[in-house]
Amino acid sequence: MVKSLRSLCLLKVSSGKQNYEDLPPSLKKDLNIMKVFNGNFSSESENKFGSDVHQTTLTILYDGVSWTFSSRSQSFHIFCCFNCDTIQPDLQQLTVKEGEQVPLNSPFSHLRHWLAWVAGSDKTQQEQLDMKMTVDHVDQEGYFGDLAFRGCGGSVLFSSLMQVDFTREGTRVLSHRGDVYSRLGTRNFFNNLYESTVSAEDAYQEISDRRCEFDGFDWDYVPVDTEETLESESCLTDFWEMIENEYDESKM
């Protein structure tokens, strides 16, 4: 879709450091929305054992008319090592206008998979699940903002709220909360994504010559703490000397 001249000009101004305080209110409003939301946000977390990993990169682009959400997101278990088990997740894209009704979806894989599970498990669910996006609030100075996806259908009620704030250092943090209410109960999902220079399209690219982290590892070699070993041997020697001394004293 070819962008309008207005959209191209807004994107150009928002990408720079120009002062736009004297522009008409409608233009200033759109530029503040771009300042808050446009950009890349990413998150990577793992459980305490390092065996379960969750990755998400989200790119948001508002052009003054429509919103495009591009994302790569996945959760996976490490069976061998990170290099062997990680892959680049599929790129998900959604382009929507505020207030437009679109099929229910999410850029976050764990929430997206749960929505699919809920829809598939409810045999009485006949109608398509839809949602609408709204910009709930944007600070007049362009320092924080909230947008939301809300939808329902049959026995399912869904909301996905994204709040972007600027830190003291000038970087942005996107806080996400997703809620799904259905016959299966209530599920809540939380994510914190941090401003990144890598877009969703370029995120998690696979390295062609990647190697297993255990290549060349000597499985027969077990590292030993030398000081601990010497201390243990010394204690063992002292123990046997004590036993011998007690034995000698009992014979006298």
C-alpha positions, 0 to 999 in steps of 0.5 A: 500500500502506497503511503500518502504524502502526509504519512511520509512527511510525518514519518520523516519528522518523527525520525529526526529531532525537529521541534514540532511544537508550533505545528497544528494540533492534529499533526502534533498529536500524531507526532507524539503518538509516533514518538511514544510507540514507533520503534523496536522493543525486545525481551528475552527471559529464561527459567532459573535452570536456563532450560526454558527460553522465551523471546519476543521482538516487536516493531511498531509503526504508526504512519498517521493513518494505520498501525503495523505490528511486526513481531517474532516470538517463541518459547522453547526448551533447550534439550542440548544447547542454545545453539542447537535448539534455537530457531528464528520464529516466523514473522507475524504482521498485523496492519490495522486502523484504530477502531477497525475490527480484525480477527483476534491475534497477538504478537506474543506467542504464549498469548497467541497459542492460548487464544488458539487453544481456547478457540479450539477447545470450545465446541460451541464456539461458532463465530469468529473471534474479533478484536479492535485496537484503540489508543487509550491515552498519549501524554501531551508531551509524548513521554508515555502512552497506552494502547489496547486490543480488546475483543470477544466472541462466544464465551471468550473475552480478551484484552491486551494492553500495552503501555510505553514509558520513557526512562530517566535515561531516555530509553523506552520500556513497553509493559504488556498485560494480556487477559483471557476469560473463557470456559477454561478459566482466566489466564493472565500474561505479562511482558516487559520489552525494552527499546532495541535497535533490532527490528522484528524482521531482522531479529533472531537470525540463524547463524549458518556456521553455528556449532554445538556448544559441546563440540570438542568437550571431553566427557571423560574429564571431570574438573577437580578442585585441587585445594578441596581434594588436598584438604579432603586427603589431609582429613582422611590421613588424620582420621586413620592416624587417630584410629591407629593411635587409639588401637595402639593405646588399647593394646598397652 
